[in-house]
Amino acid sequence: MAFIMSSASPQPRRFRDEVRTTAVLAAPLAAAHVSSGLIGFVDSVIAGRHGTATLAGVSVGTALFWLPMMIPMGTLMALPPLVSRLDGAGRRAEIGQQFRQALWLAAMLGVAMFAFLSVAPYGLAWLGIAPEIRPAATEFLRGIRWGIPAFTLYLCMRYLSDGLHWTLPSMVLGFGGLLVLAPTGYVLTFGMFGLPELGALGLGAASAMMMWAQALCFALYLWKARRFADLRLFAHAEAPRWATIRELLKTGLPIGVTVAMEGGLFIATALLIGRLGPVPSAAHQIAINVASLSFMIPFGLAEATTVRVGHALGRADRDGLRRAAFAGYALLLVTQSIAAGVMLLGNDAIVALYTHDAAVAALAASLLLFAAAFQFPDGVQVMSAGALRGIKDTRVPMLLAALAYWGIGMPVGAGLGLALGYGPQGMWTGLIAGLLVAAVLMAGRFLRSSRRVPMVAGAAQVMVTNDA
């Protein structure tokens, strides 16, 4: 018995160590994502105080902003596991060149997204958005689009730091951005200190200012920090290397599409609810903002898991790879239990922070009960997707996401919410269905892929076979 105990005890200790390491790595990431979610909170609170029409317009404008941004965000998510694998394989000297090419990719994506947001307001009528919502939505997009190039560059710098297990700057700059957004947004929205009252346009412009401030501060930090000195990140100007950029796109674009599949489900839901008028749209904006804030914690855990899985892959440690993923799942159970409980018990108090409109508040409080129901499936699917990114398994998860979100989630939501007349509650039932199916499919995919991914020491570019 003594021999059995001594031989079995190291594994639990290693798992506890992995849980602890993942938690320490994930905490600043989760905080950084919460700060990103608080951008929507700040926008929603300021817009709600300005008026229901402004809140509804910002809801639709925010949806149209994030719809295209899912692609560059997800595409650039190829950088953390790549950097982590190079680091784990002892190939740090290659990281600087990969980063400089990723900056080129980020700049190109930023310009493309700026162009998209410049023409997106012309499609509001075609999308069926209520006429009284369109002006504020258009103004919000006019303001925020100027920050897009800065945002994509900021993401590139942040993902580099995260991939090297240094996540504190993401948290600091995330909350620092709020110190720019909140006062600037309030002043520009309501018109203070002699400035004109800009409404939704002011909120968009304040968000753009925040994005530029974050990007410039992160660039300065990477340039000066000793931690990154050996990487020579800005040692010289470097022309685009299309082979490297294509490789980043090969891995990252399926991630971007996968993220867009899920995000697009929520965004399309917001746009369809926008057809129902200002009150349903404003209530949905409140509930989805709270749900988004909650999602930032498992999203941060998933990013930390991506880095830990990628590092284990770089050092050819299959047991460590699976241990990293299961540590993420264990932490997820704790965070999602807390989130679901808060939404179930505190829905009325939460909604009161956003609005004094009784009709909007009652509907938003009921939608938060639906949000509580999808906390676990939403957490499982994002954690599984993060673990799959760590082993560069990206194409099949993209197809699974398409099936879950658009083959099941959207038809169920649109059918119940619009065709059968259940309104926002019907649309949110579709969200639950899509996330539940995605959770099952993604978790099953990781369990299969993690058993057969090739283990080659030092092979930072190894990729699991992307077959079904």
Secondary structure per residue as TSV (DSSP state, phi and psi in degrees):
chain	resnum	aa	ss	phi	psi
A	1	M	-	360.0	-40.2
A	2	A	H	-62.0	-38.1
A	3	F	H	-66.5	-41.2
A	4	I	H	-62.6	-44.2
A	5	M	H	-63.8	-42.7
A	6	S	H	-69.8	-33.5
A	7	S	H	-78.4	-24.6
A	8	A	H	-90.2	-21.1
A	9	S	T	-68.7	-31.2
A	10	P	H	-61.0	-34.7
A	11	Q	H	-62.1	-48.8
A	12	P	H	-58.7	-37.7
A	13	R	H	-64.1	-41.2
A	14	R	H	-64.2	-38.0
A	15	F	H	-67.1	-42.4
A	16	R	H	-62.6	-38.9
A	17	D	H	-63.1	-40.1
A	18	E	H	-67.5	-40.6
A	19	V	H	-59.5	-44.4
A	20	R	H	-64.5	-45.1
A	21	T	H	-62.2	-44.2
A	22	T	H	-64.1	-41.2
A	23	A	H	-63.6	-42.9
A	24	V	H	-65.0	-40.5
A	25	L	H	-69.1	-38.5
A	26	A	H	-78.6	-27.6
A	27	A	H	-57.3	-51.0
A	28	P	H	-65.4	-33.7
A	29	L	H	-64.4	-46.5
A	30	A	H	-61.5	-41.5
A	31	A	H	-63.0	-39.4
A	32	A	H	-63.4	-41.2
A	33	H	H	-68.5	-37.1
A	34	V	H	-61.2	-40.5
A	35	S	H	-62.1	-37.1
A	36	S	H	-64.7	-42.1
A	37	G	H	-64.7	-31.7
A	38	L	H	-68.5	-18.6
A	39	I	H	-60.5	-47.1
A	40	G	H	-64.1	-36.6
A	41	F	H	-62.5	-48.7
A	42	V	H	-60.7	-46.6
A	43	D	H	-58.9	-44.1
A	44	S	H	-67.2	-41.6
A	45	V	H	-65.6	-45.7
A	46	I	H	-64.2	-44.6
A	47	A	H	-64.5	-39.7
A	48	G	H	-64.0	-36.9
A	49	R	H	-69.1	-29.9
A	50	H	H	-74.3	-31.2
A	51	G	-	153.2	156.3
A	52	T	H	-62.5	-39.1
A	53	A	H	-63.6	-39.3
A	54	T	H	-66.3	-43.1
A	55	L	H	-62.1	-43.9
A	56	A	H	-63.9	-41.1
A	57	G	H	-65.1	-41.5
A	58	V	H	-66.0	-34.2
A	59	S	H	-59.6	-49.8
A	60	V	H	-68.7	-41.6
A	61	G	H	-62.6	-40.5
A	62	T	H	-63.1	-40.6
A	63	A	H	-61.5	-44.9
A	64	L	H	-71.0	-24.4
A	65	F	H	-71.7	-48.0
A	66	W	H	-75.7	-22.7
A	67	L	H	-56.3	-53.8
A	68	P	H	-73.6	-29.0
A	69	M	H	-69.4	-18.8
A	70	M	H	-60.6	-34.6
A	71	I	H	-67.2	-55.6
A	72	P	H	-65.0	-35.7
A	73	M	H	-59.7	-50.0
A	74	G	H	-67.2	-39.5
A	75	T	H	-61.3	-43.7
A	76	L	H	-72.5	-12.1
A	77	M	T	-67.0	-8.7
A	78	A	T	-68.2	-19.7
A	79	L	H	-71.6	-46.5
A	80	P	H	-58.1	-48.6
A	81	P	H	-66.2	-33.5
A	82	L	H	-63.5	-48.4
A	83	V	H	-62.6	-41.6
A	84	S	H	-65.2	-40.3
A	85	R	H	-65.4	-42.1
A	86	L	H	-61.9	-41.0
A	87	D	H	-65.6	-44.9
A	88	G	H	-65.6	-29.2
A	89	A	T	-88.6	3.9
A	90	G	T	73.7	31.4
A	91	R	-	-120.5	46.9
A	92	R	G	-62.3	-28.5
A	93	A	G	-61.2	-20.9
A	94	E	G	-88.0	-9.8
A	95	I	H	-67.9	-41.5
A	96	G	H	-58.4	-44.3
A	97	Q	H	-65.1	-40.9
A	98	Q	H	-62.8	-39.7
A	99	F	H	-64.5	-45.3
A	100	R	H	-63.2	-36.4
A	101	Q	H	-71.4	-34.0
A	102	A	H	-65.3	-33.5
A	103	L	H	-62.7	-41.1
A	104	W	H	-60.2	-45.0
A	105	L	H	-61.9	-42.5
A	106	A	H	-62.1	-42.0
A	107	A	H	-63.4	-43.4
A	108	M	H	-62.8	-42.9
A	109	L	H	-64.8	-37.9
A	110	G	H	-63.5	-42.5
A	111	V	H	-64.9	-42.0
A	112	A	H	-62.6	-40.5
A	113	M	H	-71.2	-33.8
A	114	F	H	-60.4	-44.7
A	115	A	H	-62.7	-41.1
A	116	F	H	-63.1	-46.1
A	117	L	H	-69.1	-21.2
A	118	S	H	-69.9	-30.3
A	119	V	H	-103.4	-13.9
A	120	A	G	-57.0	-38.6
A	121	P	G	-59.2	-25.1
A	122	Y	G	-69.0	-13.1
A	123	G	G	-96.4	3.0
A	124	L	T	-62.8	-42.6
A	125	A	T	-65.8	-41.6
A	126	W	T	-62.2	-34.2
A	127	L	T	-74.8	-9.3
A	128	G	T	83.4	17.0
A	129	I	-	-65.6	137.1
A	130	A	-	-56.1	138.2
A	131	P	T	-55.6	-34.3
A	132	E	T	-73.3	-13.9
A	133	I	T	-91.5	-28.2
A	134	R	H	-58.6	-43.3
A	135	P	H	-59.3	-46.8
A	136	A	H	-66.9	-39.1
A	137	A	H	-62.3	-42.0
A	138	T	H	-63.3	-43.6
A	139	E	H	-64.4	-40.9
A	140	F	H	-61.0	-44.9
A	141	L	H	-66.4	-36.9
A	142	R	H	-59.3	-36.3
A	143	G	H	-80.7	-46.0
A	144	I	H	-75.3	-23.7
A	145	R	G	-59.7	-28.0
A	146	W	G	-69.1	-13.7
A	147	G	G	-94.2	-5.6
A	148	I	H	-61.1	-49.1
A	149	P	H	-57.7	-38.8
A	150	A	H	-64.7	-37.9
A	151	F	H	-65.5	-42.9
A	152	T	H	-67.0	-38.0
A	153	L	H	-66.0	-40.1
A	154	Y	H	-60.5	-43.6
A	155	L	H	-60.2	-41.1
A	156	C	H	-61.0	-46.7
A	157	M	H	-66.5	-39.8
A	158	R	H	-65.1	-43.5
A	159	Y	H	-66.4	-32.0
A	160	L	H	-61.9	-50.9
A	161	S	H	-62.0	-43.1
A	162	D	H	-61.9	-41.8
A	163	G	H	-64.4	-22.1
A	164	L	T	-96.5	21.5
A	165	H	T	64.4	25.3
A	166	W	-	-122.8	93.9
A	167	T	-	-104.4	-5.3
A	168	L	H	-59.3	-42.0
A	169	P	H	-59.6	-34.1
A	170	S	H	-60.6	-41.6
A	171	M	H	-69.6	-47.1
A	172	V	H	-62.5	-47.5
A	173	L	H	-72.0	-28.7
A	174	G	H	-62.8	-50.2
A	175	F	H	-73.6	-30.3
A	176	G	H	-61.5	-35.9
A	177	G	H	-61.8	-34.3
A	178	L	H	-64.7	-30.7
A	179	L	H	-68.4	-21.0
A	180	V	H	-85.7	-45.2
A	181	L	H	-66.9	-49.0
A	182	A	H	-60.2	-55.0
A	183	P	H	-69.8	-38.5
A	184	T	H	-65.3	-43.9
A	185	G	H	-61.7	-41.7
A	186	Y	H	-65.7	-44.7
A	187	V	H	-62.9	-46.2
A	188	L	H	-72.7	-33.4
A	189	T	H	-68.8	-47.5
A	190	F	H	-93.1	-16.1
A	191	G	T	77.4	94.9
A	192	M	-	-132.4	163.7
A	193	F	T	56.2	37.2
A	194	G	T	83.5	-1.3
A	195	L	-	-84.1	152.8
A	196	P	-	-72.2	154.6
A	197	E	-	-78.2	113.1
A	198	L	-	-101.6	-12.4
A	199	G	T	61.4	-132.1
A	200	A	H	-62.4	-32.9
A	201	L	H	-60.3	-39.7
A	202	G	H	-63.3	-39.7
A	203	L	H	-64.6	-42.2
A	204	G	H	-63.3	-43.5
A	205	A	H	-65.3	-39.6
A	206	A	H	-64.3	-38.4
A	207	S	H	-63.2	-40.3
A	208	A	H	-63.4	-42.3
A	209	M	H	-60.8	-41.4
A	210	M	H	-61.6	-43.0
A	211	M	H	-62.1	-41.7
A	212	W	H	-66.9	-39.0
A	213	A	H	-62.9	-42.7
A	214	Q	H	-65.1	-43.9
A	215	A	H	-63.5	-45.2
A	216	L	H	-65.7	-39.4
A	217	C	H	-67.7	-39.4
A	218	F	H	-67.4	-40.8
A	219	A	H	-60.9	-42.7
A	220	L	H	-63.7	-40.4
A	221	Y	H	-63.6	-48.6
A	222	L	H	-62.1	-33.5
A	223	W	H	-69.7	-37.6
A	224	K	H	-95.8	-24.3
A	225	A	-	-69.6	132.4
A	226	R	G	-66.3	-29.2
A	227	R	G	-55.3	-32.6
A	228	F	G	-106.5	7.6
A	229	A	G	-61.6	-38.7
A	230	D	G	-69.4	-16.0
A	231	L	G	-81.4	-19.4
A	232	R	T	52.0	52.6
A	233	L	T	-62.5	-38.6
A	234	F	T	-116.8	32.0
A	235	A	S	-64.3	-33.3
A	236	H	S	-159.2	158.9
A	237	A	-	-73.2	146.2
A	238	E	-	-140.1	126.7
A	239	A	-	-69.2	157.3
A	240	P	-	-58.7	134.8
A	241	R	-	-110.0	103.9
A	242	W	H	-65.9	-28.9
A	243	A	H	-64.8	-42.3
A	244	T	H	-67.4	-42.4
A	245	I	H	-64.2	-39.5
A	246	R	H	-63.3	-37.8
A	247	E	H	-66.0	-41.0
A	248	L	H	-61.7	-42.3
A	249	L	H	-66.7	-36.9
A	250	K	H	-59.3	-41.3
A	251	T	H	-84.0	-41.0
A	252	G	H	-81.1	-34.5
A	253	L	H	-62.3	-41.8
A	254	P	H	-60.5	-34.4
A	255	I	H	-63.8	-44.2
A	256	G	H	-59.9	-42.2
A	257	V	H	-66.6	-39.9
A	258	T	H	-61.7	-47.1
A	259	V	H	-60.8	-40.8
A	260	A	H	-66.6	-32.1
A	261	M	H	-61.2	-46.5
A	262	E	H	-72.1	-51.5
A	263	G	H	-60.9	-36.7
A	264	G	H	-62.9	-33.2
A	265	L	H	-61.5	-45.1
A	266	F	H	-68.7	-39.5
A	267	I	H	-68.4	-44.7
A	268	A	H	-61.8	-36.1
A	269	T	H	-61.0	-43.4
A	270	A	H	-62.7	-41.3
A	271	L	H	-67.7	-38.9
A	272	L	H	-68.6	-38.7
A	273	I	H	-66.7	-28.7
A	274	G	G	-60.3	-21.2
A	275	R	G	-70.8	-20.5
A	276	L	G	-86.3	-9.3
A	277	G	-	117.6	176.3
A	278	P	H	-65.0	-39.9
A	279	V	H	-67.1	-52.0
A	280	P	H	-59.7	-37.9
A	281	S	H	-66.9	-43.3
A	282	A	H	-65.9	-41.4
A	283	A	H	-63.9	-42.1
A	284	H	H	-61.6	-41.0
A	285	Q	H	-60.4	-40.8
A	286	I	H	-65.2	-50.0
A	287	A	H	-65.5	-41.3
A	288	I	H	-72.0	-29.9
A	289	N	H	-66.1	-42.0
A	290	V	H	-63.9	-45.0
A	291	A	H	-62.4	-37.0
A	292	S	H	-66.5	-41.0
A	293	L	H	-59.3	-43.8
A	294	S	H	-63.3	-38.3
A	295	F	H	-65.1	-24.4
A	296	M	H	-63.6	-28.0
A	297	I	H	-71.3	-53.1
A	298	P	H	-64.0	-28.0
A	299	F	H	-63.9	-43.1
A	300	G	H	-64.5	-40.8
A	301	L	H	-60.8	-40.3
A	302	A	H	-65.4	-40.0
A	303	E	H	-65.5	-40.4
A	304	A	H	-63.5	-39.0
A	305	T	H	-65.6	-38.6
A	306	T	H	-56.6	-46.5
A	307	V	H	-64.7	-45.3
A	308	R	H	-66.2	-41.6
A	309	V	H	-64.9	-43.8
A	310	G	H	-61.9	-39.9
A	311	H	H	-64.9	-41.6
A	312	A	H	-64.3	-38.3
A	313	L	H	-64.5	-40.4
A	314	G	H	-62.1	-32.5
A	315	R	T	-98.3	11.0
A	316	A	T	59.8	49.6
A	317	D	-	-119.3	92.5
A	318	R	H	-65.3	-43.6
A	319	D	H	-61.0	-41.6
A	320	G	H	-65.1	-34.7
A	321	L	H	-62.4	-49.9
A	322	R	H	-70.0	-35.6
A	323	R	H	-63.0	-39.5
A	324	A	H	-61.8	-42.1
A	325	A	H	-66.3	-45.0
A	326	F	H	-69.4	-28.5
A	327	A	H	-63.9	-40.4
A	328	G	H	-62.1	-43.3
A	329	Y	H	-62.7	-39.7
A	330	A	H	-62.2	-45.6
A	331	L	H	-64.3	-34.9
A	332	L	H	-60.9	-41.3
A	333	L	H	-58.6	-37.1
A	334	V	H	-70.0	-50.4
A	335	T	H	-64.8	-39.7
A	336	Q	H	-74.7	-29.3
A	337	S	H	-63.1	-42.4
A	338	I	H	-65.1	-45.2
A	339	A	H	-62.0	-44.9
A	340	A	H	-63.4	-40.9
A	341	G	H	-63.3	-41.4
A	342	V	H	-62.5	-42.7
A	343	M	H	-68.5	-37.0
A	344	L	H	-69.0	-41.1
A	345	L	H	-93.1	-23.5
A	346	G	H	-119.4	21.0
A	347	N	H	-59.4	-43.1
A	348	D	H	-66.3	-41.9
A	349	A	H	-66.3	-37.5
A	350	I	H	-64.5	-46.7
A	351	V	H	-62.7	-33.5
A	352	A	H	-62.2	-21.3
A	353	L	T	-70.9	-22.6
A	354	Y	T	-96.4	-39.1
A	355	T	-	-150.4	154.3
A	356	H	-	-107.1	0.7
A	357	D	-	-74.8	116.9
A	358	A	H	-63.3	-40.6
A	359	A	H	-66.3	-43.7
A	360	V	H	-64.6	-43.4
A	361	A	H	-63.9	-42.4
A	362	A	H	-63.9	-43.9
A	363	L	H	-68.1	-42.1
A	364	A	H	-63.0	-39.6
A	365	A	H	-62.9	-38.3
A	366	S	H	-69.1	-35.3
A	367	L	H	-68.9	-28.2
A	368	L	H	-65.3	-26.1
A	369	L	H	-66.5	-36.4
A	370	F	H	-67.2	-38.8
A	371	A	H	-61.9	-38.4
A	372	A	H	-61.2	-35.4
A	373	A	H	-68.4	-27.4
A	374	F	T	-101.8	13.9
A	375	Q	H	-62.3	-44.2
A	376	F	H	-70.9	-51.1
A	377	P	H	-62.1	-35.7
A	378	D	H	-64.6	-41.7
A	379	G	H	-65.8	-42.3
A	380	V	H	-65.4	-41.2
A	381	Q	H	-68.8	-38.5
A	382	V	H	-72.6	-34.4
A	383	M	H	-66.6	-42.2
A	384	S	H	-64.9	-41.4
A	385	A	H	-63.3	-38.7
A	386	G	H	-64.0	-43.3
A	387	A	H	-63.8	-39.2
A	388	L	H	-65.3	-36.9
A	389	R	H	-62.2	-35.1
A	390	G	H	-61.8	-28.2
A	391	I	T	-105.2	16.2
A	392	K	T	59.0	30.4
A	393	D	-	-95.6	97.1
A	394	T	-	-122.8	-26.4
A	395	R	H	-78.0	-46.9
A	396	V	H	-64.2	-43.2
A	397	P	H	-55.8	-32.0
A	398	M	H	-61.4	-42.8
A	399	L	H	-69.1	-38.6
A	400	L	H	-63.4	-38.7
A	401	A	H	-64.7	-40.8
A	402	A	I	-59.9	-43.4
A	403	L	I	-64.5	-48.2
A	404	A	I	-67.0	-47.3
A	405	Y	I	-83.0	-40.4
A	406	W	I	-105.6	-21.8
A	407	G	I	-84.4	-24.6
A	408	I	I	-124.5	-55.5
A	409	G	I	-58.8	-52.7
A	410	M	H	-67.7	-45.2
A	411	P	H	-59.3	-40.2
A	412	V	H	-65.2	-45.7
A	413	G	H	-64.8	-48.0
A	414	A	H	-66.5	-37.7
A	415	G	I	-63.9	-46.7
A	416	L	I	-73.8	-44.6
A	417	G	I	-74.9	-40.7
A	418	L	I	-104.4	-54.1
A	419	A	I	-65.3	-43.1
A	420	L	S	-95.4	-4.0
A	421	G	-	81.0	20.2
A	422	Y	-	-82.7	-4.8
A	423	G	H	67.6	-148.9
A	424	P	H	-56.8	-36.3
A	425	Q	H	-62.4	-37.6
A	426	G	H	-66.7	-40.7
A	427	M	H	-62.7	-39.3
A	428	W	H	-71.3	-27.3
A	429	T	H	-63.2	-36.9
A	430	G	H	-63.3	-38.2
A	431	L	H	-60.0	-44.2
A	432	I	H	-61.8	-44.3
A	433	A	H	-62.5	-45.3
A	434	G	H	-64.0	-43.2
A	435	L	H	-68.0	-36.3
A	436	L	H	-64.7	-45.6
A	437	V	H	-64.6	-41.8
A	438	A	H	-61.2	-40.5
A	439	A	H	-60.7	-45.1
A	440	V	H	-65.3	-46.8
A	441	L	H	-67.7	-43.5
A	442	M	H	-69.1	-42.3
A	443	A	H	-63.7	-42.3
A	444	G	H	-62.5	-39.3
A	445	R	H	-62.6	-43.3
A	446	F	H	-65.7	-41.8
A	447	L	H	-59.7	-38.0
A	448	R	H	-73.7	-47.9
A	449	S	H	-65.9	-36.8
A	450	S	H	-68.2	-20.3
A	451	R	H	-81.5	-23.5
A	452	R	H	-117.7	0.0
A	453	V	S	-62.8	131.4
A	454	P	-	-63.7	142.5
A	455	M	-	-114.1	106.4
A	456	V	-	-128.1	116.0
A	457	A	T	-58.0	128.9
A	458	G	T	81.7	-0.3
A	459	A	-	-91.4	85.6
A	460	A	T	-71.6	-16.1
A	461	Q	T	-101.3	8.0
A	462	V	-	-62.9	143.7
A	463	M	-	-137.3	138.3
A	464	V	-	-65.1	147.1
A	465	T	-	-64.6	125.1
A	466	N	-	-91.1	65.6
A	467	D	-	-115.4	163.8
A	468	A	-	-77.2	360.0
